[in-house]
Structure formats: structure tokens, C-alpha cells
């Protein structure tokens, strides 16, 4: 178990005075990175061996988005089927009030060949010594968008959005999805869930995002992100209440 406290910066607040979802996701990423680095299994460590981490699945459940004070992020991981490294998160206020929880699934890939590597062949003993139960995995798939969609946008991947692998950081995918929802479609509502399947990476290129309102909930959306070559990069589901 790893724990880190973050202060909410002024630039991390949205127009309502609450923490931006993007900032919350960055806190989770920072805590995960520090935890991995402490075990010598961070991205920089794996790149030295021509390997890297690739995110495949991510779900974030948001209970509230505060506007001030500090947040505590707890995170831990465990291997599943010797292929996925599952990482869980809990976010709370300094007084212990729950803010969010999250679950993510990562694989280790050969950086040059792009092929997955089994965890016991890629990671040191320190990884397995630090594991803790993360609970049941998220298994249901995000339904693809069929036929028509409601909204469409294009975005340019900027240099500052690239990570150590030279790919667009996963938090940017969520930003594209949320930005493609018109203001009037979610006016007065709060984001309560983000769910993503990451299919392929994108680099310094233009991406297209299409969004469709679902029948499951009046403020539920499915988003598909497509790379410049037409390949699908991610499917994301968002829910507002």
C-alpha cells in the first residue's frame, strides 16, 4: 500500500470551483508512478530493458469533487493471470471522507515489438513481494457505437500531452471525451463515472472523437477515439448525475 497527499492547486479547479476530473486523474497517475518507482518498476526502469507499461482498462467512480484542501490517494497492485497488473486506488479528504475509487489494468510489453510479456518474466521479485488484493476485475466491455452518433470533434495531440513512451498520456483521452459533450447536455450535473478500454496508442497526430448518448441513462455517453490512420484508439463511457 502506498499513500500520498496532494494539495488542490488553483489551476486545478474548474469554473464551478471544484477540482477538475483531469487534475484528479493526474493525482492518481502521480501516486501510481511514485509507488512503481519505489519498487524499481516504473516506466523509466522498464524502458532501460526495452519494456514498458501499457494501460488497457481504467474505471473511476467519483463520489464528490471538492474545491479546496488536501486529498489523500492510496494505491496498491496485484498480478492477475500473470498478464495483467491490476492497480486499485482510493481517494479521500484529510478527514477520511471518500472522494473516489478507481481500478486499472496494465500489461508489460516489449517496447520494440509491441508484444505482451508475462509478468514473472518482466518484473523483479520486489513487485510480487509488494502485491495486495485488489478485488474483482472489471470484465464487461464498453459497447461500440453503431450507426449514428450525436457529437463529433477533432483534436491535435500536443507535445506537452506526450508521456515517456512518446504516446499521448491516458489522462488526455478522458479530456477529449469530456470535451466532446456540449455544455447544455450536462448543465447542472456532476461526473460520477469514467470507464475506458484503451486499444492502441496515438502520437503527435490528429484524433477524431465521436460521442453517442445511450439509452441506459439520460446523461450516459459512449465515446470512441480514432487515430489519424482510422484505427480505433479507445472506447470510453461517461456518466453524469
Secondary structure, DSSP 8 states (H G I E B T S, - for coil): -EEEEEE--GGGB-TTSSB-HHHHHHHHHHHHHHHHHHTT-SHHHHHTTTEEEEEEEEEEEES---SSSEEEEEEEEEEETTTEEEEEEEEEETT--EEEEEEEEEEEEETTT--EE-HHHHS-HHHHHT-----S----------S--SEEEEEE--GGGB-TTSSB-HHHHHHHHHHTS-GGGSTT--EEEEEEEE-----SSEEEEEEEE-SSSTTEEEEEEE-TTS-EEEEEEEEE-
